[in-house]
């Protein structure tokens, strides 16, 4: 269920983002920056990052559980995947917040 809900959010956000880029007026750097750093867009982008992480976690967890039969190796791989996704998520959210300043 989490993967399906996150997929719906990801598709909706990407649809909005691409539509805005295609149908929007020609962008200048200040206009692009103002749009990306708008509080509503930052919240939507943070939601996108979190949905992407949740979607990736469920998918990777399912692959590991389906194809890795050794319990110890499963634990190690799931831990590494969790740390990698967590680190990427923290980095992405940090970049999102720093660009707002």
N, C-alpha and C positions, 0 to 999 in steps of 0.2 A: 504494500500500500504506500509506503514512504517513497519508493522509487517511482511509482506512478504519479503521485502528487508532485514530487520534485520535477518529473519530466514535464508535467503540465505547466508549472511555473517557468521552467527553462524555455520551453517553446513559446510561451506568451511573451516573456521578456525579450527573447531574441527576435520574435516577430515585430514587437514594438520598436526595438532598436533599429532593425534593418529598415522598417517602414519609415521611421523618422529620418534615417540617413538618406534614403532614396527620394522621399517626397519633400524633404526639407529644403530650404533655400541654400544656396552655396555657403559653405562654412568658412568663417575666419577663425583664427586661433582664439581670440577672446570670446567669440560666440560659442565655440566648442567647449572651452573651459567653463564658461558660465553654465552651459547646459549640463555638463558632466558633474560639476560641483554643486548643483542645486540640491538642497536637502532631500527632496523627494526622489531625485535620481540616485543620490548616494544611498538612500534606504533601499531602493529597488535593486541597486547593484550589489549591496551587501546581502540582500535576500537571494540574489542570483548566485553569489559565491557560496552561501550556505546550502542552497538547493543543489548546486553542483557537487559539493562535498558529500552531501547525504546520498545523492544519486551514485556517485563513484564508490562510496563505501559499501552500499548494498550490493552493487554489481560485483565489486572485487571480492567481497565476502562470499557471495554465492559461488563464484568461480573457485575460490580456494576450498570451500566446503565440498563442492562437487568433485573436484579433481585431485585433491591432496588427502590421502587416507591416513597418513601418519599424524597422530594427534600433536606430537611435539613440534613437527614442522608446520602444522596448521597454526599453532599458537605463535610461533616465531614470525611466520609470514603475515598473519593478521596484525600482530604488534607493529611490524615494520610498515605495513600499509597504513595503519592508523596513525603512526608517528609522521609518516610522509604526508598524508592528507591533512593532518592537523597543522604541521609546519607550513604547508602551502596555503592553507586557509588563513593562518595568522599573518603570514606575509602579505597575502592579497588584501586582507582587511586593513592591515597597517598602511599599505600603499594607497588604498582607497581613502583612508582618513587623512593621510599626509598631504595628498593632492588637494584636499579641501581647504587647506590653509593657505 
